[in-house]
Amino acid sequence: MIRRRLQSTIVASLFALILAPCVFAQSKVNFSRQILPILSNKCFVCHGPDAEADDNLRLDSYESATQDLGGYHAIHPDEPAESQILIRIHDADDPMPPLDAEKQLTEEERKLLDQWVREGGSYAKHWAFVPPQKSELPDANQANTNPVDAFVAARLAEQGLQFAAPADKHTLARRAALVLTGLPPDTDELQQFLDDHRDDAYARFVERLLANPGFGEHQARYWLDAVRYGDTHGLHLDNRRGIYPYRDWVVRAMNQNLPLDEFITWQLAGDLLPNPTVPQLVATGYVRMNPTTSEGGVIPAEFQAKNNFDRVENLGTVLLGVTLNCCRCHTHKYDPITQTEFYNLFAFFNSTAESALDGNKYDYGPVIKAPTDQAAWDAWQLLTDELTALLENADSQVTTLDSLREADLTAWRTADATERLALLADASGSFKQLEGHSSAIDLQHRFKAAEEQFTTTLVAKELQQPRETYLLNRGEYDQPKGEALEPAVPSVMGSLPKDAPRNRLGLARWLTSPDHPLVSRVIMNQIWIRTFGLGLVRTPEDFGLQGEQPTHPELLDWLAVELQESGWDHKHMLRMLVNSRTFQQSSAWRSDVEDADNRLWARGPRFRLDAEVLRDIGLWASQLLDPHMGGEGVKPYQPPGMWLAMAHPASNTKQYVRDEGTRLYRRSLYVYWKRTSPHPMMTLFDAPNRESSCVRRSRTNTSLQSLGLLNETQRVEMARKFAERLVKTADNDSQRIDQMFRLLACRAANDREQAACVQLLELMRKRYSGSADDAKSLLTIGDAGTDDSLNATEVAAWTQVCATVLASDIALMLY
Amino acid sequence: MDRQPLREYDLSITRRQLFGRSALGVGTAAMAQLLGSPLLGSDVVSQADGLHHTAKAKRVIYLFMSGGPSHHDTWDYKPKMMDMFGQDLPEHIRDGQRITGMTSGQKTLPVCPSKYKFTKYDNNDQGVWVSELLPYTAQVANELCVVHSTFTEAINHDPAITYIQTGAQIPGRPSLGAWLSYGLGSMNENLPHYVVMHAKSQFAEQSLFNRLWGSGFLPSDHQGILMRSEGDPVLYLSNPTGVTRTDRRAQLDALAAINAEQHRQFGDPEVLARIRQHEMAYRMQASVPELMDLSTEPESTFQLYGEDAKQPGTFAACCLNARRLAERGVRNIQIFHRGWDAHGNLPQEHESQCKDVDQGCAALIKDLRQRGMLDDTLVIWGGEFGRTAYCQGGLTKENYGRDHHPRCFSVWMAGGGIKPGITYGRTDDYGYNIVDEHGEKLTPQPTKETWTPGTMHIHDLNATILHLLGIDHRKLTYRFQGRDFRLTDVHGHVIQDICV
């Protein structure tokens, strides 16, 4: 009984929520947003794009729905009231969907279908397959210049609501810093902001955050989830894979604000650009990111197919926001994508040069050499800049030099940068008279020295002779069907630009072209999620017919176009979101708004922070955080035996050898990612295993998380170093508690928080003053040294307080 | 204001979960998650009665033999192969089956009969032949349903084990256990829903992967929790050195006060959920050590399970733990035992492997029986595929190896709604192909697409497991990327013939 009653309450409230925004009283029904979801969800399973056209009615286009079926029509083109649909959906004896169908129509849905058919039953393309356009900004009462606010305010006004009050300045500082850099603001930074009373103080603060190198580290992480970045091959032996320069490149791209169209192009096809640079090649690690195997006895052709299934599906999730998995075996049931089109996409990836099996090798070729960490990348960048300047100068001299023969000039003209450097540095060559000769020799040496330190990274390379691609019957690698297929794109999403080559570069050109309906929306939604914790489209992995409608369709489209018009400027978009009033609202739940899921955006973002951020905050507060950027994955503390209990005896990742020294304290972005067994403190807090794409992490609350927060070695180590910091920097309990809260919450503790901490502190003081051994045991957890000048009882007691507050919502949440 | 924050929390969670998937094809399982909360009255604490129909089994213990045990040397007796010793496997038997790269280069595929003696044990049916490698399990043969006709398409470990555990060969889907956790919830909130143990083996030669008990695209709290034999049985269970249970109590009180203040400020019902989880962790710190403490077990237990059961991490110890978990309301338990991948030296390896598991398997069945728990506990034993009738590498009467074989393998099931003491399905005289009840070859070969009586595709196995637990495998779905995914993909058939 309880169950039933509850169920109906929930379902009822659900409908209220779903339908409220959709039902526009009296106005004409909106096919794309109101009807198509019903057809897709309730009818297409039998009457969709994959129905056999000959013997089954298809309802996915006007033409087929209005076909003469022998004297009657599903939708009658001339006399809508005579349409069969109207009869069948109300027919008690022979209804559609049939009585035994799993999904039945609701009363509301029947009404909508009735209205639609009576209005002529016209069709339109699913919204996400129509290129976005900017609509007029709504004329909201609030004087807003920020487009985000204009759209949000308009919807709020429809509901008779207003924005929530703005969050406090200190809360806002923490929120913006965590959203942009994944860490709270540094004490000085915070103070500067709090003391800044100019009108644009917040905007200035945001600019400083955008320029912080931590920005790239934090933003990169989401992309690494999406592309399933891992430090191991993923299957069977799950051996080490050399690809971390890709991760470091993503961080650089974010920090340098590489336009996102180039960000996409380099990853898909950097190797096909003219004279590709090292970063452009490193970026193609994206194409190589699929899990691979070299299990004894596997059939290469099988994995040639599986590897490419994986790539196509990743592209679908990450950039197209549609699931292509279904089309591997059959034409999509819901979205208008055919099985042939799946294999057309497959063909773009099917001619890469690596072998289908990884050979269990770290340098599973093709590979190139790349810098090993950010400092090395920076140094290399300086060399490259120097080279550019040197060659520009040399180039201007070349034509003026009489002694050069025509052959020399030709050699110079056809040479790339590295070759020109060699020409210029050649002591016996024709260019030695040029001004830059000695600098060239020096530079060449320095390049060589830098490159000797480089490490291996997997890259994409195209075969000279492309492999043929066939449709695979039921997705079986050994059942090719029909003619060889050309690389091509799903027609519902437009077509390749006319002059685009039929390779990955052409694919990238298509993805980043202004009339692509999906990519800018999908990317924009991902950026929105990073900022607000939830998407404008709540199913970021699915913009297809079965996905959710955007909470604010016009806003999403406006932003998607803006993203393109701004030159795919990532920071510009983030700036716009973070500076919006919508973002700056208090995140407290409102008693005047019934909107648990915050679909109206009537309160600020509030969510549990990701695993990596939780760890980084602790390292930062305890001053253990090592600022070193980039490099091979690090291995912090991990309970012994976790890898060994699972790994193949021949695997080179069966032993977890934890790091020592500063590598224990790097940002969590750098934690070594073994795909078959990622670090437990990551997976405990919902990090994906990176075997498949993740554009939306779950956010669970479990008792095991509580155990991890309070008992894991590094957490305790952070707590005791945090305790030392507090004991050293302030004199009395109240000040120390305030200091702790200032670091974690950007504000002092209130009376209740003070009281809770003081009570625990006093209990622990009493406890540890009587037990020096226990204090000592607690204070020697983790490698970090203890400050022996401090009173052990005091530090132990504070350690307990710090551990507690670090495990509380003060530290766990974005608010 | 007349607010009931906890109830409100549950409602909001559910709303969110619902929105996270389909708006209308609401998984009843999501409701189960909601209704599983003890806050809403004990009559709905769990789905013990079944989610879609009355459950025959309240819990499942899955003994997973990773690597692919040889059905030839354990459960599938093929005396006629003796006469064919060393001769090439007839082409009509191989019948186009693809062969892994490990034996595809061999000049011949010599027939390799088992060297082990088989004995026919009485059961409720025609009797069941059991190899001398499994003397203890043979004693409980009358409790078992031995399925000889399990099959798969995958021929390599990683895809095959991923397939049988998640319903797909490519990683990314939720595991069987995660689906069960999602569908059924928990009967004991002081212990994890879904417990996974790794048993020791001398020949642990295959890898295991988190994905085998992972949650895929389901919320990650449905993932299996490793119960370890080394260090903390549950990760991070013990307090740090120098911190007592009393200290922790004080910490949690302060934590609750600080979080309550957050709730006061933000009104976010999830705060209360976290307070509850901290409390549950505190209780788990007591309940898990109690669970792991075998000192209360009488000596008779160790007579039953063997002395091995006193050694943490042995298969026998894992079986004993499984029974203790089951007694405490954990409904979803899986033990992985590696080392069954006998490409060469099969006799040496399988003798050791069988010795590892034999007594524990039998003890578990007997123990559950005598406690009155077998009738509602489903026990499953099996691997990801079988092994070939032909020899890999050198063949002698005493020593041989076998490659992977997908077309048939043996799995046994017991208790929880399974007909006791029967066999199901037959294979040909070479243990190579499934045949019909008259011993005639099935033409064409059975496939996952349509069920053939007498066969059990791995999707059928999973469909049957869910069925016994009260779940319709076609209805336990989760909307992800616009599709309602299920464990059995678009396949699976409940094998009613083996169900009571």
Contacts between the chains, C-beta under 8 A, distances in Angstrom:
chain1	res1	chain2	res2	distance
A	2	B	35	7.7
A	2	B	40	6.4
A	2	B	41	5.7
A	2	B	43	6.9
A	2	B	44	6.0
A	3	B	31	7.3
A	3	B	35	5.6
A	3	B	44	5.5
A	6	B	34	7.5
A	6	B	35	7.1
A	6	B	40	7.4
A	7	B	31	6.1
A	9	B	11	7.9
A	10	B	11	6.5
A	10	B	14	5.9
A	10	B	15	6.9
A	10	B	18	7.5
A	10	B	31	8.0
A	10	B	34	7.9
A	11	B	26	7.1
A	13	B	11	7.8
A	13	B	15	7.1
A	14	B	15	6.6
A	14	B	18	6.1
A	14	B	23	6.7
A	14	B	26	8.0
A	17	B	15	7.5
A	18	B	23	5.4
A	41	B	22	7.4
A	41	B	24	6.6
A	41	B	25	7.3
A	102	B	25	6.9
A	102	B	474	7.7
A	102	B	475	7.1
A	103	B	24	6.7
A	103	B	25	5.3
A	106	B	24	6.9
A	234	B	171	7.3
A	235	B	158	4.8
A	235	B	171	7.8
A	236	B	156	7.9
A	236	B	157	6.7
A	236	B	158	4.5
A	236	B	207	6.0
A	237	B	207	6.6
A	238	B	207	6.3
A	238	B	209	7.5
A	291	B	171	6.4
A	293	B	156	7.8
A	293	B	158	5.8
A	295	B	156	4.9
A	295	B	157	6.2
A	295	B	158	5.6
A	296	B	100	7.7
A	296	B	101	7.1
A	296	B	102	5.5
A	297	B	100	3.2
A	297	B	101	4.2
A	297	B	102	3.8
A	297	B	103	7.6
A	297	B	155	7.5
A	297	B	156	6.1
A	297	B	403	7.3
A	297	B	404	7.2
A	298	B	100	7.2
A	298	B	101	6.4
A	298	B	156	4.8
A	299	B	98	7.0
A	299	B	100	7.5
A	299	B	101	6.4
A	299	B	155	7.9
A	306	B	169	7.7
A	306	B	170	6.2
A	309	B	170	6.8
A	310	B	170	6.6
A	317	B	481	7.1
A	322	B	481	7.8
A	322	B	482	7.6
A	323	B	481	3.6
A	323	B	482	5.6
A	323	B	483	6.2
A	325	B	481	7.2
A	325	B	483	7.6
A	326	B	483	6.4
A	333	B	483	7.9
A	334	B	482	6.1
A	334	B	483	7.8
A	335	B	482	7.3
A	478	B	98	7.5
A	538	B	19	6.2
A	538	B	20	7.4
A	539	B	481	7.5
A	539	B	482	7.3
A	541	B	480	7.4
A	541	B	481	5.0
A	542	B	480	7.9
A	542	B	481	4.6
A	542	B	482	4.3
A	544	B	481	8.0
A	544	B	482	4.9
A	545	B	482	6.9
A	546	B	479	7.4
A	546	B	481	7.9
A	546	B	482	2.9
A	546	B	483	6.7
A	547	B	481	7.9
A	547	B	482	5.4
A	548	B	19	7.4
A	548	B	23	7.9
A	587	B	266	6.3
A	588	B	265	6.3
A	588	B	266	4.8
A	588	B	267	5.8
A	588	B	268	8.0
A	589	B	266	6.4
A	589	B	267	3.6
A	589	B	268	5.8
A	589	B	269	8.0
A	591	B	1	6.8
A	591	B	267	7.7
A	596	B	11	7.7
A	596	B	12	4.1
A	596	B	15	5.5
A	596	B	16	7.0
A	597	B	15	6.6
A	597	B	16	5.9
A	597	B	19	6.0
A	606	B	266	6.5
A	606	B	268	6.1
A	608	B	270	7.7
A	639	B	228	7.8
A	639	B	231	5.2
A	639	B	232	6.9
A	639	B	235	6.0
A	639	B	236	7.7
A	640	B	230	6.7
A	640	B	231	6.3
A	641	B	228	7.4
A	641	B	230	4.7
A	641	B	231	7.0
A	645	B	198	4.9
A	645	B	208	7.7
A	645	B	228	7.3
A	645	B	230	7.7
A	646	B	198	7.0
A	646	B	207	6.2
A	646	B	208	4.1
A	646	B	209	6.9
A	646	B	210	7.9
A	647	B	207	5.6
A	648	B	205	6.7
A	648	B	206	6.3
A	648	B	207	4.2
A	649	B	204	6.8
A	649	B	205	6.0
A	651	B	207	6.5
A	676	B	207	6.5
A	676	B	208	7.7
A	676	B	209	4.0
A	676	B	210	5.9
A	676	B	211	7.2
A	677	B	209	7.4
A	677	B	210	5.4
A	678	B	210	7.2
A	680	B	235	5.5
A	683	B	210	7.0
A	683	B	220	7.3
A	683	B	223	7.5
A	684	B	235	7.5
A	686	B	220	4.7
A	689	B	171	7.7
A	689	B	210	5.6
A	689	B	211	6.3
A	689	B	214	6.4
A	691	B	171	3.9
A	691	B	172	6.4
A	691	B	211	6.2
A	692	B	170	7.8
A	692	B	171	5.8
A	692	B	172	3.4
A	698	B	215	7.9
A	698	B	218	8.0
A	698	B	219	4.4
A	698	B	220	5.0
A	698	B	221	7.8
A	700	B	219	5.6
A	700	B	220	5.4
A	700	B	221	4.1
A	701	B	221	7.8
A	701	B	270	6.6
A	701	B	273	4.9
A	701	B	274	5.0
A	701	B	277	5.1
A	702	B	221	4.9
A	702	B	277	5.9
A	703	B	277	4.7
A	703	B	278	7.4
A	703	B	280	3.9
A	703	B	281	4.0
A	703	B	284	5.7
A	704	B	192	7.4
A	704	B	225	6.6
A	704	B	234	7.0
A	704	B	235	7.0
A	704	B	236	7.4
A	704	B	281	7.2
A	705	B	277	6.8
A	706	B	274	8.0
A	706	B	277	5.5
A	706	B	278	4.5
A	706	B	280	7.6
A	706	B	281	3.6
A	706	B	282	7.8
A	707	B	234	7.2
A	707	B	235	7.2
A	707	B	236	4.2
A	707	B	237	5.9
A	707	B	281	5.0
A	707	B	284	7.3
A	707	B	285	7.5
A	708	B	235	7.0
A	708	B	236	4.7
A	710	B	236	7.9
A	710	B	239	7.6
A	710	B	248	7.2
A	710	B	251	6.9
A	710	B	281	7.9
A	711	B	236	4.3
A	711	B	237	7.3
A	711	B	238	6.4
A	711	B	239	6.0
A	711	B	240	5.8
A	712	B	236	5.1
A	713	B	240	7.9
A	716	B	240	4.7
A	750	B	261	7.1
A	752	B	257	6.9
A	752	B	261	5.0
A	753	B	257	7.9
A	753	B	258	5.8
A	753	B	261	5.8
A	755	B	257	7.7
A	756	B	254	4.7
A	756	B	257	3.8
A	756	B	258	5.3
A	756	B	261	7.6
A	757	B	254	6.6
A	757	B	258	7.7
A	759	B	254	6.6
A	760	B	250	5.7
A	760	B	251	6.6
A	760	B	253	7.5
A	760	B	254	3.9
A	763	B	250	4.9
A	764	B	247	7.0
A	764	B	250	7.1
A	767	B	246	7.9
A	767	B	247	6.4
A	773	B	242	7.7
A	774	B	241	7.8
A	774	B	242	4.0
A	774	B	243	7.7
A	774	B	244	7.7
A	775	B	242	6.4
A	776	B	242	7.2
A	777	B	240	7.8
A	777	B	241	3.9
A	777	B	242	3.5
A	778	B	240	6.1
A	778	B	241	6.5
A	778	B	242	3.3
A	778	B	243	6.3
A	779	B	242	7.6
A	781	B	240	5.5
A	781	B	241	6.7
A	781	B	242	7.9
A	796	B	242	7.0
A	800	B	243	7.3
A	800	B	247	6.6
A	800	B	250	7.8
A	800	B	251	6.0
A	801	B	254	7.5
A	803	B	251	6.9
A	804	B	251	4.7
A	804	B	254	5.2
A	804	B	255	5.2
A	804	B	258	7.4
A	805	B	258	6.6
A	807	B	255	6.2
A	807	B	278	7.8
A	808	B	255	5.3
A	808	B	258	4.5
A	808	B	259	5.6
A	808	B	262	7.4
A	809	B	258	7.3
A	809	B	259	5.1
A	809	B	262	4.3
A	809	B	271	5.8
A	809	B	274	6.7
A	810	B	258	6.2
A	810	B	262	7.0
A	812	B	274	7.6
A	813	B	262	7.4
A	815	B	262	7.7
A	815	B	266	6.2
